[in-house]
Amino acid sequence: MNEFDGTNPILSALGDMAIVRDVTILNKGFKKHIEPLTGIHLLPEQTVIIRVTGDAAFENIKKNIDQINFLKNNSIEFNFELSTDES
C-alpha cells in the first residue's frame, strides 16, 4: 500500500479535514498511466491502493482520475473507503 499525506498547514487553515481514505485504482487499459499528484505509476491490468490523508488531496486525485478516464475512454476504475486503521 502506498501512502500519501496531502495535508499541510495552509490547507488546514482553509478547512481541509485530515480524513484518511483507502483509494483503490485499477488500470483496465493496456498502457501505463501516472497519477499526477502522487506520482504513482498505474501499470496495465494492475490494482494500486493508496492511503490518502486529506480531503483536498482526495478530491484532487479523484479529479485527476476523472480526467484520465475522459481522455483514455474510462480505462481507470476508482473506488475508496474510509480507513479504520489507526496506523
Biopython code that builds the backbone (N, CA, C, O; Angstrom):
import numpy as np
from Bio.PDB.StructureBuilder import StructureBuilder

atoms = [
    (1, "MET", "N", (0.849, -1.178, 0.000)),
    (1, "MET", "CA", (0.000, 0.000, 0.000)),
    (1, "MET", "C", (0.892, 1.237, 0.000)),
    (1, "MET", "O", (1.859, 1.328, 0.757)),
    (2, "ASN", "N", (0.551, 2.170, -0.850)),
    (2, "ASN", "CA", (1.227, 3.460, -0.894)),
    (2, "ASN", "C", (0.502, 4.421, 0.035)),
    (2, "ASN", "O", (-0.712, 4.323, 0.214)),
    (3, "GLU", "N", (1.242, 5.346, 0.624)),
    (3, "GLU", "CA", (0.621, 6.357, 1.472)),
    (3, "GLU", "C", (0.923, 7.739, 0.916)),
    (3, "GLU", "O", (2.035, 8.017, 0.467)),
    (4, "PHE", "N", (-0.100, 8.608, 0.954)),
    (4, "PHE", "CA", (0.077, 9.981, 0.513)),
    (4, "PHE", "C", (-0.617, 10.906, 1.504)),
    (4, "PHE", "O", (-1.837, 10.865, 1.662)),
    (5, "ASP", "N", (0.175, 11.736, 2.167)),
    (5, "ASP", "CA", (-0.365, 12.709, 3.117)),
    (5, "ASP", "C", (-0.448, 14.052, 2.409)),
    (5, "ASP", "O", (0.562, 14.719, 2.188)),
    (6, "GLY", "N", (-1.665, 14.434, 2.057)),
    (6, "GLY", "CA", (-1.876, 15.677, 1.323)),
    (6, "GLY", "C", (-2.209, 16.855, 2.214)),
    (6, "GLY", "O", (-2.609, 17.912, 1.728)),
    (7, "THR", "N", (-2.046, 16.677, 3.522)),
    (7, "THR", "CA", (-2.360, 17.777, 4.430)),
    (7, "THR", "C", (-1.172, 18.723, 4.561)),
    (7, "THR", "O", (-0.021, 18.320, 4.392)),
    (8, "ASN", "N", (-1.463, 19.976, 4.860)),
    (8, "ASN", "CA", (-0.426, 20.952, 5.179)),
    (8, "ASN", "C", (-1.095, 22.091, 5.950)),
    (8, "ASN", "O", (-2.320, 22.213, 5.918)),
    (9, "PRO", "N", (-0.319, 22.922, 6.638)),
    (9, "PRO", "CA", (-0.908, 23.973, 7.476)),
    (9, "PRO", "C", (-1.819, 24.949, 6.730)),
    (9, "PRO", "O", (-2.816, 25.408, 7.286)),
    (10, "ILE", "N", (-1.493, 25.264, 5.498)),
    (10, "ILE", "CA", (-2.312, 26.212, 4.744)),
    (10, "ILE", "C", (-3.680, 25.601, 4.437)),
    (10, "ILE", "O", (-4.709, 26.242, 4.649)),
    (11, "LEU", "N", (-3.691, 24.362, 3.939)),
    (11, "LEU", "CA", (-4.970, 23.715, 3.649)),
    (11, "LEU", "C", (-5.783, 23.510, 4.928)),
    (11, "LEU", "O", (-7.006, 23.648, 4.918)),
    (12, "SER", "N", (-5.102, 23.180, 6.027)),
    (12, "SER", "CA", (-5.809, 23.016, 7.304)),
    (12, "SER", "C", (-6.469, 24.320, 7.734)),
    (12, "SER", "O", (-7.599, 24.317, 8.220)),
    (13, "ALA", "N", (-5.764, 25.435, 7.554)),
    (13, "ALA", "CA", (-6.320, 26.743, 7.912)),
    (13, "ALA", "C", (-7.528, 27.084, 7.037)),
    (13, "ALA", "O", (-8.416, 27.825, 7.457)),
    (14, "LEU", "N", (-7.552, 26.541, 5.827)),
    (14, "LEU", "CA", (-8.667, 26.792, 4.911)),
    (14, "LEU", "C", (-9.812, 25.800, 5.106)),
    (14, "LEU", "O", (-10.811, 25.846, 4.388)),
    (15, "GLY", "N", (-9.659, 24.895, 6.090)),
    (15, "GLY", "CA", (-10.749, 23.981, 6.419)),
    (15, "GLY", "C", (-10.594, 22.560, 5.919)),
    (15, "GLY", "O", (-11.533, 21.773, 6.036)),
    (16, "ASP", "N", (-9.437, 22.198, 5.363)),
    (16, "ASP", "CA", (-9.226, 20.831, 4.893)),
    (16, "ASP", "C", (-9.224, 19.880, 6.093)),
    (16, "ASP", "O", (-8.540, 20.123, 7.086)),
    (17, "MET", "N", (-9.989, 18.805, 5.991)),
    (17, "MET", "CA", (-10.062, 17.800, 7.049)),
    (17, "MET", "C", (-9.059, 16.687, 6.758)),
    (17, "MET", "O", (-8.895, 16.275, 5.609)),
    (18, "ALA", "N", (-8.401, 16.211, 7.789)),
    (18, "ALA", "CA", (-7.397, 15.152, 7.641)),
    (18, "ALA", "C", (-8.050, 13.771, 7.677)),
    (18, "ALA", "O", (-7.635, 12.901, 8.442)),
    (19, "ILE", "N", (-9.065, 13.580, 6.854)),
    (19, "ILE", "CA", (-9.754, 12.290, 6.758)),
    (19, "ILE", "C", (-8.871, 11.331, 5.965)),
    (19, "ILE", "O", (-8.299, 11.693, 4.937)),
    (20, "VAL", "N", (-8.774, 10.100, 6.466)),
    (20, "VAL", "CA", (-7.935, 9.086, 5.812)),
    (20, "VAL", "C", (-8.839, 8.145, 5.024)),
    (20, "VAL", "O", (-9.799, 7.591, 5.561)),
    (21, "ARG", "N", (-8.517, 7.972, 3.742)),
    (21, "ARG", "CA", (-9.272, 7.070, 2.870)),
    (21, "ARG", "C", (-8.301, 6.110, 2.197)),
    (21, "ARG", "O", (-7.176, 6.479, 1.859)),
    (22, "ASP", "N", (-8.748, 4.888, 2.010)),
    (22, "ASP", "CA", (-8.007, 3.922, 1.204)),
    (22, "ASP", "C", (-8.612, 3.943, -0.187)),
    (22, "ASP", "O", (-9.765, 3.561, -0.384)),
    (23, "VAL", "N", (-7.822, 4.394, -1.147)),
    (23, "VAL", "CA", (-8.274, 4.540, -2.530)),
    (23, "VAL", "C", (-7.716, 3.374, -3.349)),
    (23, "VAL", "O", (-6.514, 3.109, -3.330)),
    (24, "THR", "N", (-8.599, 2.687, -4.060)),
    (24, "THR", "CA", (-8.199, 1.574, -4.917)),
    (24, "THR", "C", (-8.355, 2.015, -6.362)),
    (24, "THR", "O", (-9.418, 2.477, -6.776)),
    (25, "ILE", "N", (-7.280, 1.864, -7.119)),
    (25, "ILE", "CA", (-7.277, 2.270, -8.523)),
    (25, "ILE", "C", (-6.854, 1.077, -9.368)),
    (25, "ILE", "O", (-5.784, 0.505, -9.157)),
    (26, "LEU", "N", (-7.699, 0.705, -10.328)),
    (26, "LEU", "CA", (-7.403, -0.387, -11.252)),
    (26, "LEU", "C", (-7.250, 0.184, -12.652)),
    (26, "LEU", "O", (-8.156, 0.839, -13.167)),
    (27, "ASN", "N", (-6.110, -0.067, -13.258)),
    (27, "ASN", "CA", (-5.872, 0.341, -14.640)),
    (27, "ASN", "C", (-6.337, -0.794, -15.545)),
    (27, "ASN", "O", (-5.661, -1.816, -15.661)),
    (28, "LYS", "N", (-7.487, -0.617, -16.183)),
    (28, "LYS", "CA", (-8.053, -1.638, -17.060)),
    (28, "LYS", "C", (-7.499, -1.549, -18.476)),
    (28, "LYS", "O", (-7.817, -2.381, -19.326)),
    (29, "GLY", "N", (-6.682, -0.556, -18.725)),
    (29, "GLY", "CA", (-6.149, -0.353, -20.061)),
    (29, "GLY", "C", (-4.878, -1.149, -20.316)),
    (29, "GLY", "O", (-4.481, -1.994, -19.513)),
    (30, "PHE", "N", (-4.251, -0.863, -21.443)),
    (30, "PHE", "CA", (-3.045, -1.568, -21.842)),
    (30, "PHE", "C", (-1.809, -0.686, -21.814)),
    (30, "PHE", "O", (-0.729, -1.107, -22.228)),
    (31, "LYS", "N", (-1.970, 0.551, -21.320)),
    (31, "LYS", "CA", (-0.841, 1.472, -21.221)),
    (31, "LYS", "C", (-0.691, 1.952, -19.788)),
    (31, "LYS", "O", (-1.661, 2.031, -19.033)),
    (32, "LYS", "N", (0.541, 2.269, -19.433)),
    (32, "LYS", "CA", (0.822, 2.793, -18.101)),
    (32, "LYS", "C", (0.358, 4.244, -18.013)),
    (32, "LYS", "O", (0.513, 5.014, -18.961)),
    (33, "HIS", "N", (-0.211, 4.605, -16.868)),
    (33, "HIS", "CA", (-0.583, 5.985, -16.587)),
    (33, "HIS", "C", (0.092, 6.388, -15.280)),
    (33, "HIS", "O", (0.432, 5.533, -14.463)),
    (34, "ILE", "N", (0.281, 7.668, -15.089)),
    (34, "ILE", "CA", (0.842, 8.183, -13.848)),
    (34, "ILE", "C", (-0.170, 9.138, -13.244)),
    (34, "ILE", "O", (-0.625, 10.074, -13.901)),
    (35, "GLU", "N", (-0.522, 8.895, -11.973)),
    (35, "GLU", "CA", (-1.422, 9.811, -11.273)),
    (35, "GLU", "C", (-0.584, 11.036, -10.921)),
    (35, "GLU", "O", (0.401, 10.899, -10.197)),
    (36, "PRO", "N", (-0.933, 12.219, -11.401)),
    (36, "PRO", "CA", (-0.056, 13.397, -11.293)),
    (36, "PRO", "C", (0.244, 13.882, -9.873)),
    (36, "PRO", "O", (1.374, 14.292, -9.604)),
    (37, "LEU", "N", (-0.713, 13.851, -8.970)),
    (37, "LEU", "CA", (-0.458, 14.385, -7.628)),
    (37, "LEU", "C", (0.504, 13.509, -6.838)),
    (37, "LEU", "O", (1.427, 14.018, -6.201)),
    (38, "THR", "N", (0.296, 12.202, -6.875)),
    (38, "THR", "CA", (1.119, 11.287, -6.079)),
    (38, "THR", "C", (2.349, 10.797, -6.827)),
    (38, "THR", "O", (3.335, 10.393, -6.211)),
    (39, "GLY", "N", (2.293, 10.832, -8.157)),
    (39, "GLY", "CA", (3.394, 10.307, -8.965)),
    (39, "GLY", "C", (3.392, 8.787, -9.049)),
    (39, "GLY", "O", (4.370, 8.196, -9.508)),
    (40, "ILE", "N", (2.314, 8.147, -8.616)),
    (40, "ILE", "CA", (2.242, 6.689, -8.610)),
    (40, "ILE", "C", (1.945, 6.182, -10.015)),
    (40, "ILE", "O", (1.071, 6.697, -10.713)),
    (41, "HIS", "N", (2.698, 5.155, -10.410)),
    (41, "HIS", "CA", (2.538, 4.548, -11.726)),
    (41, "HIS", "C", (1.394, 3.549, -11.679)),
    (41, "HIS", "O", (1.353, 2.671, -10.817)),
    (42, "LEU", "N", (0.472, 3.693, -12.609)),
    (42, "LEU", "CA", (-0.664, 2.791, -12.733)),
    (42, "LEU", "C", (-0.379, 1.869, -13.907)),
    (42, "LEU", "O", (-0.652, 2.206, -15.059)),
    (43, "LEU", "N", (0.172, 0.707, -13.600)),
    (43, "LEU", "CA", (0.575, -0.225, -14.643)),
    (43, "LEU", "C", (-0.642, -0.956, -15.215)),
    (43, "LEU", "O", (-1.646, -1.121, -14.522)),
    (44, "PRO", "N", (-0.557, -1.393, -16.473)),
    (44, "PRO", "CA", (-1.687, -2.068, -17.107)),
    (44, "PRO", "C", (-2.143, -3.295, -16.324)),
    (44, "PRO", "O", (-1.334, -4.094, -15.852)),
    (45, "GLU", "N", (-3.463, -3.421, -16.201)),
    (45, "GLU", "CA", (-4.096, -4.576, -15.565)),
    (45, "GLU", "C", (-3.666, -4.786, -14.107)),
    (45, "GLU", "O", (-3.741, -5.906, -13.601)),
    (46, "GLN", "N", (-3.219, -3.732, -13.435)),
    (46, "GLN", "CA", (-2.822, -3.852, -12.035)),
    (46, "GLN", "C", (-3.629, -2.909, -11.162)),
    (46, "GLN", "O", (-4.076, -1.850, -11.603)),
    (47, "THR", "N", (-3.807, -3.321, -9.904)),
    (47, "THR", "CA", (-4.526, -2.527, -8.915)),
    (47, "THR", "C", (-3.528, -1.903, -7.960)),
    (47, "THR", "O", (-2.592, -2.565, -7.510)),
    (48, "VAL", "N", (-3.724, -0.638, -7.652)),
    (48, "VAL", "CA", (-2.889, 0.097, -6.706)),
    (48, "VAL", "C", (-3.784, 0.604, -5.582)),
    (48, "VAL", "O", (-4.886, 1.094, -5.829)),
    (49, "ILE", "N", (-3.305, 0.482, -4.349)),
    (49, "ILE", "CA", (-4.035, 1.022, -3.204)),
    (49, "ILE", "C", (-3.210, 2.159, -2.615)),
    (49, "ILE", "O", (-2.021, 2.004, -2.335)),
    (50, "ILE", "N", (-3.859, 3.295, -2.433)),
    (50, "ILE", "CA", (-3.195, 4.474, -1.867)),
    (50, "ILE", "C", (-3.971, 4.896, -0.628)),
    (50, "ILE", "O", (-5.183, 5.100, -0.693)),
    (51, "ARG", "N", (-3.285, 5.025, 0.494)),
    (51, "ARG", "CA", (-3.915, 5.580, 1.697)),
    (51, "ARG", "C", (-3.712, 7.095, 1.634)),
    (51, "ARG", "O", (-2.597, 7.591, 1.799)),
    (52, "VAL", "N", (-4.803, 7.816, 1.393)),
    (52, "VAL", "CA", (-4.761, 9.266, 1.183)),
    (52, "VAL", "C", (-5.264, 9.973, 2.433)),
    (52, "VAL", "O", (-6.344, 9.665, 2.937)),
    (53, "THR", "N", (-4.477, 10.923, 2.931)),
    (53, "THR", "CA", (-4.874, 11.735, 4.072)),
    (53, "THR", "C", (-5.168, 13.143, 3.579)),
    (53, "THR", "O", (-4.322, 13.788, 2.959)),
    (54, "GLY", "N", (-6.388, 13.613, 3.865)),
    (54, "GLY", "CA", (-6.776, 14.970, 3.486)),
    (54, "GLY", "C", (-7.853, 14.987, 2.426)),
    (54, "GLY", "O", (-7.754, 14.302, 1.408)),
    (55, "ASP", "N", (-8.893, 15.782, 2.677)),
    (55, "ASP", "CA", (-9.990, 15.917, 1.714)),
    (55, "ASP", "C", (-9.529, 16.540, 0.400)),
    (55, "ASP", "O", (-9.903, 16.073, -0.676)),
    (56, "ALA", "N", (-8.723, 17.586, 0.486)),
    (56, "ALA", "CA", (-8.277, 18.276, -0.731)),
    (56, "ALA", "C", (-7.455, 17.338, -1.613)),
    (56, "ALA", "O", (-7.623, 17.329, -2.832)),
    (57, "ALA", "N", (-6.574, 16.557, -1.008)),
    (57, "ALA", "CA", (-5.760, 15.611, -1.778)),
    (57, "ALA", "C", (-6.634, 14.547, -2.428)),
    (57, "ALA", "O", (-6.430, 14.198, -3.591)),
    (58, "PHE", "N", (-7.605, 14.031, -1.681)),
    (58, "PHE", "CA", (-8.511, 13.025, -2.221)),
    (58, "PHE", "C", (-9.275, 13.581, -3.424)),
    (58, "PHE", "O", (-9.359, 12.926, -4.464)),
    (59, "GLU", "N", (-9.827, 14.775, -3.286)),
    (59, "GLU", "CA", (-10.585, 15.387, -4.387)),
    (59, "GLU", "C", (-9.690, 15.622, -5.602)),
    (59, "GLU", "O", (-10.125, 15.445, -6.740)),
    (60, "ASN", "N", (-8.442, 16.022, -5.361)),
    (60, "ASN", "CA", (-7.507, 16.245, -6.462)),
    (60, "ASN", "C", (-7.219, 14.939, -7.203)),
    (60, "ASN", "O", (-7.227, 14.906, -8.434)),
    (61, "ILE", "N", (-6.965, 13.863, -6.451)),
    (61, "ILE", "CA", (-6.700, 12.560, -7.071)),
    (61, "ILE", "C", (-7.925, 12.099, -7.864)),
    (61, "ILE", "O", (-7.794, 11.613, -8.987)),
    (62, "LYS", "N", (-9.102, 12.251, -7.285)),
    (62, "LYS", "CA", (-10.335, 11.850, -7.972)),
    (62, "LYS", "C", (-10.506, 12.621, -9.282)),
    (62, "LYS", "O", (-10.867, 12.035, -10.303)),
    (63, "LYS", "N", (-10.252, 13.923, -9.257)),
    (63, "LYS", "CA", (-10.357, 14.728, -10.480)),
    (63, "LYS", "C", (-9.313, 14.309, -11.510)),
    (63, "LYS", "O", (-9.602, 14.283, -12.707)),
    (64, "ASN", "N", (-8.101, 13.981, -11.057)),
    (64, "ASN", "CA", (-7.062, 13.512, -11.983)),
    (64, "ASN", "C", (-7.492, 12.226, -12.670)),
    (64, "ASN", "O", (-7.312, 12.083, -13.879)),
    (65, "ILE", "N", (-8.062, 11.281, -11.909)),
    (65, "ILE", "CA", (-8.528, 10.020, -12.488)),
    (65, "ILE", "C", (-9.682, 10.281, -13.453)),
    (65, "ILE", "O", (-9.757, 9.661, -14.515)),
    (66, "ASP", "N", (-10.582, 11.196, -13.088)),
    (66, "ASP", "CA", (-11.685, 11.557, -13.990)),
    (66, "ASP", "C", (-11.149, 12.097, -15.319)),
    (66, "ASP", "O", (-11.684, 11.787, -16.383)),
    (67, "GLN", "N", (-10.095, 12.902, -15.248)),
    (67, "GLN", "CA", (-9.504, 13.453, -16.472)),
    (67, "GLN", "C", (-8.854, 12.361, -17.306)),
    (67, "GLN", "O", (-8.994, 12.351, -18.529)),
    (68, "ILE", "N", (-8.141, 11.437, -16.657)),
    (68, "ILE", "CA", (-7.538, 10.320, -17.395)),
    (68, "ILE", "C", (-8.638, 9.513, -18.071)),
    (68, "ILE", "O", (-8.513, 9.144, -19.239)),
    (69, "ASN", "N", (-9.708, 9.242, -17.343)),
    (69, "ASN", "CA", (-10.812, 8.469, -17.921)),
    (69, "ASN", "C", (-11.458, 9.192, -19.096)),
    (69, "ASN", "O", (-11.829, 8.557, -20.083)),
    (70, "PHE", "N", (-11.595, 10.499, -19.003)),
    (70, "PHE", "CA", (-12.168, 11.264, -20.109)),
    (70, "PHE", "C", (-11.294, 11.146, -21.356)),
    (70, "PHE", "O", (-11.798, 10.988, -22.468)),
    (71, "LEU", "N", (-9.982, 11.224, -21.155)),
    (71, "LEU", "CA", (-9.060, 11.192, -22.289)),
    (71, "LEU", "C", (-8.777, 9.780, -22.794)),
    (71, "LEU", "O", (-8.458, 9.592, -23.968)),
    (72, "LYS", "N", (-8.893, 8.792, -21.913)),
    (72, "LYS", "CA", (-8.490, 7.421, -22.267)),
    (72, "LYS", "C", (-9.645, 6.425, -22.235)),
    (72, "LYS", "O", (-9.435, 5.234, -22.005)),
    (73, "ASN", "N", (-10.863, 6.910, -22.466)),
    (73, "ASN", "CA", (-12.020, 6.026, -22.641)),
    (73, "ASN", "C", (-12.290, 5.144, -21.419)),
    (73, "ASN", "O", (-12.447, 3.929, -21.543)),
    (74, "ASN", "N", (-12.341, 5.763, -20.245)),
    (74, "ASN", "CA", (-12.697, 5.071, -18.998)),
    (74, "ASN", "C", (-11.825, 3.845, -18.721)),
    (74, "ASN", "O", (-12.338, 2.763, -18.434)),
    (75, "SER", "N", (-10.520, 4.020, -18.807)),
    (75, "SER", "CA", (-9.610, 2.891, -18.595)),
    (75, "SER", "C", (-9.217, 2.702, -17.130)),
    (75, "SER", "O", (-8.538, 1.730, -16.800)),
    (76, "ILE", "N", (-9.632, 3.615, -16.245)),
    (76, "ILE", "CA", (-9.247, 3.540, -14.837)),
    (76, "ILE", "C", (-10.501, 3.369, -13.979)),
    (76, "ILE", "O", (-11.468, 4.120, -14.112)),
    (77, "GLU", "N", (-10.465, 2.372, -13.102)),
    (77, "GLU", "CA", (-11.553, 2.160, -12.150)),
    (77, "GLU", "C", (-11.114, 2.718, -10.796)),
    (77, "GLU", "O", (-10.014, 2.423, -10.329)),
    (78, "PHE", "N", (-11.975, 3.524, -10.166)),
    (78, "PHE", "CA", (-11.640, 4.254, -8.945)),
    (78, "PHE", "C", (-12.657, 3.932, -7.863)),
    (78, "PHE", "O", (-13.855, 4.141, -8.053)),
    (79, "ASN", "N", (-12.182, 3.418, -6.714)),
    (79, "ASN", "CA", (-13.039, 3.156, -5.560)),
    (79, "ASN", "C", (-12.326, 3.632, -4.307)),
    (79, "ASN", "O", (-11.103, 3.768, -4.291)),
    (80, "PHE", "N", (-13.100, 3.887, -3.250)),
    (80, "PHE", "CA", (-12.478, 4.290, -1.999)),
    (80, "PHE", "C", (-13.339, 3.861, -0.822)),
    (80, "PHE", "O", (-14.527, 3.574, -0.970)),
    (81, "GLU", "N", (-12.716, 3.825, 0.349)),
    (81, "GLU", "CA", (-13.432, 3.618, 1.600)),
    (81, "GLU", "C", (-12.680, 4.350, 2.688)),
    (81, "GLU", "O", (-11.465, 4.531, 2.609)),
    (82, "LEU", "N", (-13.409, 4.769, 3.703)),
    (82, "LEU", "CA", (-12.773, 5.426, 4.830)),
    (82, "LEU", "C", (-11.912, 4.412, 5.558)),
    (82, "LEU", "O", (-12.321, 3.268, 5.753)),
    (83, "SER", "N", (-10.721, 4.829, 5.961)),
    (83, "SER", "CA", (-9.808, 3.937, 6.648)),
    (83, "SER", "C", (-10.180, 3.873, 8.125)),
    (83, "SER", "O", (-10.439, 4.891, 8.767)),
    (84, "THR", "N", (-10.199, 2.660, 8.638)),
    (84, "THR", "CA", (-10.465, 2.466, 10.071)),
    (84, "THR", "C", (-9.200, 2.093, 10.808)),
    (84, "THR", "O", (-9.211, 1.965, 12.032)),
    (85, "ASP", "N", (-8.100, 1.916, 10.080)),
    (85, "ASP", "CA", (-6.817, 1.560, 10.666)),
    (85, "ASP", "C", (-6.168, 2.807, 11.254)),
    (85, "ASP", "O", (-6.076, 3.829, 10.574)),
    (86, "GLU", "N", (-5.727, 2.744, 12.480)),
    (86, "GLU", "CA", (-5.124, 3.892, 13.148)),
    (86, "GLU", "C", (-3.618, 4.008, 12.910)),
    (86, "GLU", "O", (-2.992, 4.926, 13.439)),
    (87, "SER", "N", (-3.024, 3.114, 12.138)),
    (87, "SER", "CA", (-1.575, 3.163, 11.928)),
    (87, "SER", "C", (-1.174, 4.105, 10.827)),
    (87, "SER", "O", (0.014, 4.248, 10.539)),
]
sb = StructureBuilder()
sb.init_structure("model")
sb.init_model(0)
sb.init_chain("A")
sb.init_seg("    ")
for serial, (resi, resn, name, xyz) in enumerate(atoms, 1):
    if name == "N":
        sb.init_residue(resn, " ", resi, " ")
    sb.init_atom(name, np.array(xyz, "f"), 0.0, 1.0, " ", f" {name:<3s}", serial, name[0])
structure = sb.get_structure()
